[in-house]
Amino acid sequence: MKTDASTLLTQEEVAERLRCSVAKVKRLRFTGQLAYLPGRPVLIEEADLEKYLEGIKRQAKPIATKPEKSAKPALEDPAVLAKRIFWARQNFQFDKQRKAKGK
C-alpha cells in the first residue's frame, strides 16, 4: 500500500493540529489509540488522525427538562411490595444457610 507523502504527518504536526504536546501524541501511539508508521521521524497518516478524531467526538445530548415539582412518583401496590419483601427475606435466609453449610 503506497501512501502519498502529503498525507503523512510528523508527531509535531499532529500535536499542533490536536493543540496538545508531543508527549500526548506519543502516549496516544503507545496505547494504540493512534496508528503510526515507525521510523525516524515517526509518521502518522492523515486518515488515521481523522479516524482518531471521529472516535473521540461526543454527540451533543438534548437538554434535559426538569420534572414538575408537584409530580409525585406512583406508589407501589402494597401487595406487590409485601411479596418483594417476603422473597428478599427468603433469599437472604437461603444464602445464609448455604454459607453456613459451606464452612
C-alpha positions, 0 to 999 in steps of 0.5 A, spaced: 500 500 500 503 506 497 501 512 501 502 519 498 507 523 502 502 529 503 498 525 507 503 523 512 504 527 518 510 528 523 508 527 531 509 535 531 504 536 526 499 532 529 500 535 536 499 542 533 493 540 529 490 536 536 493 543 540 496 538 545 504 536 546 508 531 543 508 527 549 500 526 548 501 524 541 506 519 543 502 516 549 496 516 544 501 511 539 503 507 545 496 505 547 494 504 540 489 509 540 493 512 534 496 508 528 503 510 526 508 508 521 515 507 525 521 510 523 525 516 524 521 521 524 515 517 526 509 518 521 502 518 522 497 518 516 492 523 515 486 518 515 488 515 521 488 522 525 481 523 522 479 516 524 482 518 531 478 524 531 471 521 529 472 516 535 473 521 540 467 526 538 461 526 543 454 527 540 451 533 543 445 530 548 438 534 548 437 538 554 434 535 559 427 538 562 426 538 569 420 534 572 414 538 575 415 539 582 408 537 584 409 530 580 409 525 585 412 518 583 406 512 583 406 508 589 407 501 589 401 496 590 402 494 597 401 487 595 406 487 590 411 490 595 409 485 601 411 479 596 418 483 594 419 483 601 417 476 603 422 473 597 428 478 599 427 475 606 427 468 603 433 469 599 437 472 604 435 466 609 437 461 603 444 464 602 445 464 609 444 457 610 448 455 604 454 459 607 453 456 613 453 449 610 459 451 606 464 452 612 
